[in-house]
Structure formats: structure tokens, C-alpha cells
Amino acid sequence: LLVSKDLGKHLLEVEDLLQKHGLLEADISAQTERVQALNAAALKFSELEGYQPCDPQIICNRVNHVQTCLEELQELAAKRRKELEDSRQLWTFFQEMEEAEAWIREKEKILAAKSCGRDLSSVVTLTNKHKTMLGELGNRRALLHQTMKKGEKILAKKSFSSVGIQEKMREVCLRWKKLEEVTGLHQQRLEDALNFFQFSAETDDLVAWLQDTYRIVSSDDFGHDDYSSQALLRKHRAVVEEVEKHRPAVLSLRKQLALLAPDHRQGVDVQIRVVEVEQLYGEVAEVAVLRTQWLQDALAVYRMFSEVHACEVWVDEKEQWLEKMEVPEELDEVEVVQHRFESLDQEMNSVMGRILDVNQVVQQLVEGGHPSSDEVRSCQDHLNSRWNRVVELVETKKSQLSSVLKIQNFLLEC
């Protein structure tokens, strides 16, 4: 049993042989105690004085022979244990290498079947799974490194043929290197896909914002009075600021596109998408400028109407006063009225300035092609006509006062 050359052909068989060898060692240990007791008893016969049933030398020789046989048996047992343990170490190495190969094959199949996702959510999910696999890869790398060290120790002992061990180590190393390369390539593809879908999502968000903003800046609501137009203009200026803030994002689209992987950036759809965003932004910015002008024109119109109304109130008041006023014949009363006309002249100069401003605003609106040009011009004509009427009345009343003054002065001289 101890000189058997059967060291097992796989790990389970070696474990079975070691278990049997353990039983044999226990048997040898038990027999060792028995032999030692028998030898001790036998040596007593070699020490007897007087009658000796056997030659003491024969007893000693027999004891030595049995002891030598026992020691040889113990040496054989120790040698076989070492051989079996070396065999277990060898087959443990091969089993661990086979487990490593099976793990590598499994990951190769997973990587071969993996896609890079169809949208941002799926790519993020796949990226997280890939990170988990990278952690597993790191753990497996450490285990493989330990197994390789075991193989090097087995080779150093030279207990077995080195050909199979070296071949297995070389084969697994090559497959592991290939797995890491495939893993790296898949990780790069995931990163490329993640960058592409992030770019697409940001572009979609930008398009949605531009479309909403276009609906706002293309509104035909310009207010119904001075206050509402001012409120709309303030809101619109805030929108214009936001449009300007988004300009760098639109301008950077082509730079971001250039940073994408060739397979993604060379797609016709994504290039068309970038052009569409640029065109849409240009339209939004252009319409925003036009709406600014339209709101300013509307505000100018409402302010002009307000100014016209104020001027016409003054004109109504003075027109009624002038029409009802009768030129007095008494000198004292004439002088009072004359002082009133002096104050009226100052007021008229002020109102004249306001009317000139109204005429200037109207001219600008008409020349700018304002859609309410006809209404604005009609309002201007009406104001100017009434102003001229007041001017005529003032001139008439002044002429009458002047005639009365001449008569009064003539009478005084007489």
C-alpha cells in the first residue's frame, strides 16, 4: 500500500487516497505502540542472569530488525503522504485553473451578447452592471494570481512534469488577457454610447426649450394699454436674457459632436439634428428681436394715445373757454383778460412741445411700417386740427382785444 504509485487522477480521487492513507497511518501508529511494548518485553530476556532461554544477541538482533522494519514503514508512510499532498496541490491547481477558465468563458459569452443600450436609461443600467463585473474581474484577478503562484511553487519542486502545468498557465493567461481586452473595449463602447445619449438628451431638452420659447416670443399679445404693454415688455426682456444665456450651449453643439465616437458623430440624423437646433435658435433669436420692437412700438402707441388724450383734454378746456369768452369793453377788464392770455401763451408753448413730440413719434411709427399707422395718423390729424382750431381762436380773441385796447387808448387820449 505504501509503495503504490497511484497518486490519483483528479482532486476527488486524491482526497480519497489521502483519507485511506490517514487510516493506514493511524494503524501504523497503533502498531508502533505494540512493537515498542513487545521490544521492551523481549529485551528483558536478554538481561536475565543465570538461566537464559535464548541467546541475548539473537533477541537484540530480532528487536533491532523489527525496529528497523517499523522505521522503514514509517518513512514510507511519510514519503507517500508527501507525494499524495503534492498530488493534491497539483490537482487543486488544475481545478482552480479550470474554474478560472469556466469563469472566463462565462464572461466572454456575456460580453459577446451585450448590447450598448438603446437610450440613456438602458445605457446607465448597463454601465452600472459593467462596473459590478469590473469588481468581479478584480476579485477573480487576485484569485488567479494566487493560483499562478501555486503553479510556480509546484514547478519549483519538480515533482511532476512541467509541460502540462506551463501549458495550462500559458493558456489561461492568454484567455485572461483577451478577456481584459474585450472588457476594456466593451467599457469604451458603453462610454461612447453614454456620451452619445447624454448629448442626444441634452439636445432634446434644448429643442423642447426652444420650441416653448418660440411660442412665447411669437405671441401676438402686445397689451391693451400703457401698463400692460410695459409688463409684457419686462417679461419679454427676461425671456431675451434666457435666449442669450442659451447661445453658448447652441454654439458648443458642434464641439460636443466632434468629441463623440466616429460611429455616433458621423450619423446623418445627429448631424441634421444639430443643424435643426441651430436654425431653430436663430429663428427664436430673430423673432425675439422683432417682438421687442413690436412691444416697444405698442408701448409708444399707447403712450402717444395717452399724450394725445392729455393734450385734447387741455384743448377741450381752452376751446370751450375761448368760445364762451366775450371780449370786455372796459379797460380794466381788458387788462385782466390780457394777463390771462399771457399765461395761456406759456401753456400753449408747453403743449406745443408735447404735440411736436407726438408728431415725431407718429412719424417714426409710420416710417417703421407699424400695423396701426392709419389709426395713429388719424389720431395725429385730429389732434393737429383741434390744436389749429385753438390757435385760430386765440388769434381771433387776441385781435379783438387788440382792437378794444386801441379804442380805449384813443378815448383816453381824447
WOQUIRA-V138277 format. One record per residue. RES is the residue in three letters. NEAR is the number of other ideal C-beta (glycine too) atoms within 8 Angstrom. D_LAST is the distance of its C-alpha to the last C-alpha in whole Angstrom. Layout:
res=(RES	RES)
near=(NEAR	NEAR)
d_last=(D_LAST	D_LAST)
//
This chain:
res=(LEU	LEU	VAL	SER	LYS	ASP	LEU	GLY	LYS	HIS	LEU	LEU	GLU	VAL	GLU	ASP	LEU	LEU	GLN	LYS	HIS	GLY	LEU	LEU	GLU	ALA	ASP	ILE	SER	ALA	GLN	THR	GLU	ARG	VAL	GLN	ALA	LEU	ASN	ALA	ALA	ALA	LEU	LYS	PHE	SER	GLU	LEU	GLU	GLY	TYR	GLN	PRO	CYS	ASP	PRO	GLN	ILE	ILE	CYS	ASN	ARG	VAL	ASN	HIS	VAL	GLN	THR	CYS	LEU	GLU	GLU	LEU	GLN	GLU	LEU	ALA	ALA	LYS	ARG	ARG	LYS	GLU	LEU	GLU	ASP	SER	ARG	GLN	LEU	TRP	THR	PHE	PHE	GLN	GLU	MET	GLU	GLU	ALA	GLU	ALA	TRP	ILE	ARG	GLU	LYS	GLU	LYS	ILE	LEU	ALA	ALA	LYS	SER	CYS	GLY	ARG	ASP	LEU	SER	SER	VAL	VAL	THR	LEU	THR	ASN	LYS	HIS	LYS	THR	MET	LEU	GLY	GLU	LEU	GLY	ASN	ARG	ARG	ALA	LEU	LEU	HIS	GLN	THR	MET	LYS	LYS	GLY	GLU	LYS	ILE	LEU	ALA	LYS	LYS	SER	PHE	SER	SER	VAL	GLY	ILE	GLN	GLU	LYS	MET	ARG	GLU	VAL	CYS	LEU	ARG	TRP	LYS	LYS	LEU	GLU	GLU	VAL	THR	GLY	LEU	HIS	GLN	GLN	ARG	LEU	GLU	ASP	ALA	LEU	ASN	PHE	PHE	GLN	PHE	SER	ALA	GLU	THR	ASP	ASP	LEU	VAL	ALA	TRP	LEU	GLN	ASP	THR	TYR	ARG	ILE	VAL	SER	SER	ASP	ASP	PHE	GLY	HIS	ASP	ASP	TYR	SER	SER	GLN	ALA	LEU	LEU	ARG	LYS	HIS	ARG	ALA	VAL	VAL	GLU	GLU	VAL	GLU	LYS	HIS	ARG	PRO	ALA	VAL	LEU	SER	LEU	ARG	LYS	GLN	LEU	ALA	LEU	LEU	ALA	PRO	ASP	HIS	ARG	GLN	GLY	VAL	ASP	VAL	GLN	ILE	ARG	VAL	VAL	GLU	VAL	GLU	GLN	LEU	TYR	GLY	GLU	VAL	ALA	GLU	VAL	ALA	VAL	LEU	ARG	THR	GLN	TRP	LEU	GLN	ASP	ALA	LEU	ALA	VAL	TYR	ARG	MET	PHE	SER	GLU	VAL	HIS	ALA	CYS	GLU	VAL	TRP	VAL	ASP	GLU	LYS	GLU	GLN	TRP	LEU	GLU	LYS	MET	GLU	VAL	PRO	GLU	GLU	LEU	ASP	GLU	VAL	GLU	VAL	VAL	GLN	HIS	ARG	PHE	GLU	SER	LEU	ASP	GLN	GLU	MET	ASN	SER	VAL	MET	GLY	ARG	ILE	LEU	ASP	VAL	ASN	GLN	VAL	VAL	GLN	GLN	LEU	VAL	GLU	GLY	GLY	HIS	PRO	SER	SER	ASP	GLU	VAL	ARG	SER	CYS	GLN	ASP	HIS	LEU	ASN	SER	ARG	TRP	ASN	ARG	VAL	VAL	GLU	LEU	VAL	GLU	THR	LYS	LYS	SER	GLN	LEU	SER	SER	VAL	LEU	LYS	ILE	GLN	ASN	PHE	LEU	LEU	GLU	CYS)
near=(4	9	6	6	4	5	9	13	3	8	11	6	9	14	9	9	13	12	8	8	12	8	8	11	10	8	8	11	8	8	9	10	8	8	11	8	8	9	11	8	8	11	11	8	12	10	7	8	3	4	4	8	4	7	6	10	7	8	13	10	8	9	11	8	8	11	10	8	8	11	8	8	10	10	8	10	13	8	9	12	11	8	10	14	9	13	12	13	11	12	12	10	13	10	10	11	13	8	8	14	11	8	9	12	8	8	12	11	8	9	11	6	5	8	5	9	14	4	7	11	7	9	14	10	9	13	11	8	8	11	8	8	11	10	8	8	12	8	8	10	9	8	10	11	8	8	12	10	8	12	13	8	9	14	10	6	7	6	7	9	5	8	6	8	14	9	8	11	11	8	9	13	9	8	10	12	8	9	13	9	8	10	13	8	8	11	10	8	9	14	9	13	12	12	12	12	12	9	12	11	9	9	12	8	8	12	11	8	9	13	9	8	13	12	8	8	13	8	7	4	5	8	15	3	7	10	7	9	14	10	9	12	12	8	8	13	9	8	12	10	8	9	14	7	7	12	10	7	9	11	7	8	12	8	7	9	12	7	7	13	8	6	7	12	12	6	8	5	6	14	11	8	10	12	8	9	14	10	8	12	13	8	9	13	10	8	11	14	8	8	12	12	8	9	14	9	11	11	13	11	12	12	10	14	9	9	11	12	8	9	14	10	8	10	14	8	8	11	12	8	8	11	7	6	8	4	10	8	6	6	8	6	9	15	8	8	12	10	8	8	12	8	8	10	8	8	10	11	8	8	12	9	8	11	12	8	9	14	10	8	11	13	8	9	15	11	6	7	6	10	4	8	10	6	7	14	10	8	12	12	8	8	14	10	8	11	13	8	10	13	9	8	11	12	8	8	12	9	8	9	13	8	8	12	11	8	8	10	8	8	7	7	5	4)
d_last=(175	174	175	173	170	168	165	163	161	158	156	157	161	161	159	162	165	163	164	167	168	167	169	172	171	171	174	175	174	176	179	178	179	182	183	183	185	187	188	188	190	192	192	194	197	197	197	200	203	206	207	204	204	202	202	199	198	198	195	193	193	192	189	188	188	186	184	183	183	180	178	178	177	174	173	173	171	169	169	168	165	164	164	163	160	159	160	157	155	155	155	152	150	151	149	146	146	146	144	141	142	141	138	137	138	136	133	133	133	130	128	129	128	125	122	118	116	114	111	110	111	115	114	114	117	119	118	119	122	123	122	124	127	126	127	130	131	130	133	135	135	136	139	140	140	142	145	145	146	149	150	150	152	154	154	155	158	160	161	160	160	156	156	155	152	151	150	149	146	145	145	143	141	140	139	137	135	134	133	130	129	128	127	124	124	123	121	119	118	117	115	113	113	111	109	108	108	105	103	103	102	100	98	99	96	94	94	93	90	89	89	88	85	84	84	81	79	79	78	75	73	70	68	66	63	62	64	67	67	67	70	72	70	72	75	75	75	78	80	79	80	83	84	83	86	88	88	91	93	92	93	96	98	99	101	102	104	105	107	109	112	113	114	111	108	109	109	107	105	104	103	101	100	98	96	95	94	92	90	89	88	86	84	84	82	80	79	78	75	74	74	72	69	69	68	66	64	64	63	60	59	59	57	55	55	54	51	50	50	48	45	45	45	42	41	42	40	36	37	37	34	32	33	32	29	26	23	20	17	16	15	18	20	19	20	23	24	23	26	28	28	29	32	32	32	35	37	37	38	41	42	41	44	46	46	47	50	51	51	53	55	55	56	59	60	60	62	64	65	65	66	63	61	60	59	57	55	54	53	51	49	48	46	45	44	42	41	39	38	36	35	33	32	30	29	27	26	24	23	21	20	18	17	15	14	12	11	10	9	6	5	5	4	0)
//
